[in-house]
Amino acid sequence: MPLLVPGIGAQGGDLAAVMKHGQTSAGSGLMISSSRAIIYASSESDFAEAAYRAADEMRKSVNSFRFGR
């Protein structure tokens, strides 16, 4: 059963520790929430682009820790 992991991103949770101790040997098992960092990426007209960049950076960060890399 996957674990929901809130607090990564704007709240300052430790992504490295979560990935080290929470993922399965297959590199899965976690649903990482970073909604505040994405929702508030910008309050200007560039919101869509800023939100995309924030989400993409989180995805890249998560993937950099998968399988103990």
C-alpha positions in Angstrom: 0.0 0.0 0.0 1.5 3.4 -1.0 2.1 6.0 1.7 0.9 9.6 1.3 3.8 11.9 2.2 2.8 15.5 2.8 5.1 18.3 3.8 7.7 18.2 1.0 8.3 21.5 -0.7 7.0 24.7 0.9 6.8 23.1 4.3 10.5 22.0 4.2 10.2 18.3 4.5 13.3 16.2 3.9 12.9 14.6 0.5 16.2 12.7 0.8 15.2 11.1 4.1 11.7 10.3 2.9 13.1 8.6 -0.2 15.8 6.8 1.7 13.5 5.3 4.3 10.1 5.2 2.5 10.5 3.8 -0.9 10.3 0.1 -1.7 13.1 -1.9 -3.3 11.4 -1.2 -6.6 11.7 2.6 -6.1 8.0 3.0 -5.5 5.5 3.0 -2.6 5.2 6.8 -2.0 2.8 9.5 -3.1 4.6 12.7 -2.4 2.5 15.8 -2.0 4.0 19.2 -2.7 0.8 21.2 -3.5 1.6 24.5 -1.7 4.9 24.9 -3.6 3.1 24.3 -6.9 -0.1 26.2 -6.2 1.7 29.3 -5.0 4.5 29.2 -7.5 3.4 32.5 -8.8 0.4 34.9 -8.4 1.2 36.7 -11.7 0.1 35.9 -15.3 2.9 33.4 -15.6 1.2 31.0 -13.1 0.8 28.1 -15.5 4.5 28.2 -16.5 5.6 28.7 -12.9 3.4 25.9 -11.6 4.7 23.6 -14.4 8.3 24.4 -13.5 7.7 23.8 -9.8 6.0 20.4 -10.5 8.8 19.4 -12.9 11.5 20.3 -10.4 9.8 18.2 -7.7 9.5 15.3 -10.2 13.2 15.5 -11.1 14.1 15.7 -7.4 12.1 12.7 -6.5 13.5 10.7 -9.4 17.1 11.6 -8.4 16.6 9.7 -5.2 14.8 6.7 -6.6 16.7 3.4 -6.2 19.3 5.0 -3.9 20.8 7.1 -6.7 
